Amino acid sequence: MHSFLSKIVIASLTLATPLAPLAAQAGSAISAGMPVVDAQGGAVGTVTGATGDLVVVKTDRHEVSLPKASFTVDQGKLLLGMTQAELNAAFEKSLADAAAALVAGAPVKGSGGENVGTIESIDAEFATIKLSSGKQVRVPRSGLGASAEGAVIGLTADQLEAQAQPAPAAAAK
């Protein structure tokens, strides 16, 4: 779920505005181990990796993926427009918002953005999704992410259908 939540966090942390555009600093390499500081020079964290347009920063409490455009390279350091406390708080809010969106009755979207069903039940380890076909599939909770529209899963409707069980029959009276 960490990488899935990172995508959510990235979307919500785009307010971490750079002090100057990173793209304008051609040749500035971002690498693991680089310190990340705020505008006043206070420690924010350390770069643990960079892939594509993302930089992973380890603070005192979290590893957070942020767009490279959120940073300015300056004398071997990355400058970020947020303090460590602000970054931690924004990440924790994103986690809380995601957890709050994963509840029974929430719609579930597949990897292509299509509606695949709704969360029938959810606990600390698993979620049962009632698919549009009426079948049910049980998935690890860590396989679900959250968005403004409800839950998201990295599988298509067809992939979920292949794993699904028929819906339990109503108890005979």
C-alpha positions as CSV (number, residue, x, y, z in Angstrom):
1,M,0.0,0.0,0.0
2,H,2.9,2.3,0.6
3,S,3.6,3.0,-3.1
4,F,-0.2,3.3,-3.7
5,L,-0.5,5.8,-0.9
6,S,2.5,7.6,-2.2
7,K,0.6,8.3,-5.4
8,I,-2.2,9.8,-3.3
9,V,0.3,11.8,-1.3
10,I,2.0,13.1,-4.4
11,A,-1.3,14.5,-5.6
12,S,-2.1,16.2,-2.3
13,L,1.5,17.5,-1.7
14,T,1.8,19.4,-4.9
15,L,1.6,22.5,-2.7
16,A,5.3,21.8,-1.9
17,T,6.3,24.5,-4.3
18,P,9.9,24.9,-5.3
19,L,11.9,28.0,-4.6
20,A,13.1,28.0,-8.2
21,P,12.4,25.7,-11.1
22,L,14.5,22.5,-11.0
23,A,14.3,22.1,-14.8
24,A,16.2,25.4,-15.2
25,Q,19.2,23.8,-13.4
26,A,20.3,21.5,-16.2
27,G,22.9,19.1,-15.1
28,S,21.8,19.1,-11.5
29,A,21.7,15.5,-10.4
30,I,19.5,14.3,-7.6
31,S,20.9,11.2,-5.9
32,A,20.4,9.1,-2.8
33,G,21.9,10.6,0.3
34,M,21.4,14.2,-0.6
35,P,20.1,16.3,2.3
36,V,16.8,18.1,1.9
37,V,16.3,21.4,3.7
38,D,13.6,24.0,4.0
39,A,13.9,27.7,2.9
40,Q,15.5,28.6,6.3
41,G,18.1,25.8,6.0
42,G,16.3,23.5,8.5
43,A,16.7,19.8,8.0
44,V,13.6,18.2,6.3
45,G,15.1,14.8,5.5
46,T,17.4,12.8,3.1
47,V,16.8,11.6,-0.4
48,T,16.5,7.8,-0.5
49,G,15.9,7.5,-4.2
50,A,14.8,9.3,-7.4
51,T,12.9,7.6,-10.2
52,G,11.5,9.4,-13.2
53,D,9.8,12.6,-12.0
54,L,9.7,11.5,-8.4
55,V,12.1,12.0,-5.4
56,V,11.7,9.9,-2.3
57,V,12.5,11.8,0.9
58,K,13.0,10.1,4.3
59,T,12.0,12.5,7.1
60,D,12.3,11.6,10.8
61,R,9.0,9.6,10.5
62,H,8.1,8.9,6.9
63,E,9.3,8.2,3.4
64,V,7.4,10.5,1.0
65,S,7.4,10.6,-2.8
66,L,7.3,14.1,-4.2
67,P,7.6,15.5,-7.7
68,K,11.1,16.7,-8.7
69,A,9.5,20.0,-9.5
70,S,9.0,20.5,-5.8
71,F,12.7,21.0,-5.3
72,T,15.5,23.4,-6.1
73,V,19.1,22.1,-6.2
74,D,21.5,24.4,-4.3
75,Q,25.1,23.5,-3.4
76,G,24.5,19.8,-3.1
77,K,21.3,20.1,-1.2
78,L,17.7,20.0,-2.2
79,L,15.6,23.0,-1.1
80,L,11.9,22.3,-0.4
81,G,9.2,24.9,0.3
82,M,8.0,22.9,3.4
83,T,9.5,22.3,6.8
84,Q,9.9,18.8,8.1
85,A,6.9,19.3,10.4
86,E,4.8,20.5,7.5
87,L,5.8,17.6,5.3
88,N,5.1,15.1,8.0
89,A,1.7,16.6,8.8
90,A,0.7,16.7,5.1
91,F,1.7,13.0,4.7
92,E,-0.1,12.0,7.9
93,K,-3.3,13.9,6.7
94,S,-3.1,12.0,3.4
95,L,-2.8,8.7,5.2
96,A,-5.8,9.6,7.4
97,D,-7.9,10.7,4.5
98,A,-7.1,7.5,2.6
99,A,-8.0,5.3,5.6
100,A,-11.3,7.2,6.0
101,A,-12.2,6.6,2.4
102,L,-11.8,2.8,2.7
103,V,-15.2,1.9,4.3
104,A,-18.1,-0.5,3.6
105,G,-20.2,0.9,0.8
106,A,-17.4,2.8,-0.9
107,P,-17.2,2.4,-4.7
108,V,-14.1,0.6,-6.1
109,K,-12.4,1.6,-9.3
110,G,-10.1,-0.7,-11.2
111,S,-6.7,0.1,-12.7
112,G,-8.3,1.5,-15.8
113,G,-10.6,3.9,-13.8
114,E,-13.7,1.7,-14.4
115,N,-16.2,1.0,-11.6
116,V,-15.7,-2.6,-10.6
117,G,-17.9,-2.8,-7.5
118,T,-18.3,-1.7,-3.9
119,I,-16.6,-2.6,-0.6
120,E,-18.9,-5.1,1.1
121,S,-16.8,-5.3,4.3
122,I,-13.3,-4.3,5.4
123,D,-11.1,-5.0,8.4
124,A,-7.5,-4.4,9.3
125,E,-6.3,-7.1,6.9
126,F,-8.8,-7.8,4.2
127,A,-11.6,-6.2,2.2
128,T,-14.4,-8.0,0.4
129,I,-15.5,-6.4,-2.8
130,K,-18.9,-7.0,-4.3
131,L,-18.3,-6.9,-8.0
132,S,-20.8,-5.4,-10.5
133,S,-21.6,-9.0,-11.5
134,G,-22.7,-9.8,-7.9
135,K,-19.7,-12.0,-7.3
136,Q,-17.4,-11.3,-4.4
137,V,-13.6,-11.2,-4.1
138,R,-11.5,-10.9,-1.0
139,V,-8.3,-8.9,-1.3
140,P,-5.7,-7.7,1.1
141,R,-6.5,-4.3,2.5
142,S,-3.0,-3.2,1.5
143,G,-4.0,-3.7,-2.1
144,L,-6.5,-0.9,-1.9
145,G,-5.8,2.8,-2.2
146,A,-8.2,5.7,-1.8
147,S,-9.2,8.6,-3.9
148,A,-11.8,11.3,-3.7
149,E,-14.2,9.0,-5.5
150,G,-13.7,6.0,-3.1
151,A,-11.4,3.0,-3.3
152,V,-9.0,2.1,-6.1
153,I,-7.3,-1.2,-6.9
154,G,-4.5,-2.0,-9.3
155,L,-6.5,-4.7,-11.1
156,T,-9.0,-4.6,-13.9
157,A,-12.6,-5.8,-13.7
158,D,-11.7,-8.9,-15.7
159,Q,-8.8,-9.7,-13.3
160,L,-11.1,-9.4,-10.3
161,E,-13.8,-11.5,-12.0
162,A,-11.3,-14.3,-12.5
163,Q,-10.6,-14.3,-8.7
164,A,-14.2,-13.9,-7.6
165,Q,-16.4,-16.4,-5.9
166,P,-20.2,-16.5,-6.4
167,A,-22.1,-14.3,-3.9
168,P,-23.2,-16.3,-0.9
169,A,-26.8,-17.5,-1.2
170,A,-29.4,-16.0,1.2
171,A,-29.9,-18.3,4.1
172,A,-32.8,-20.7,3.7
173,K,-35.6,-20.1,6.1
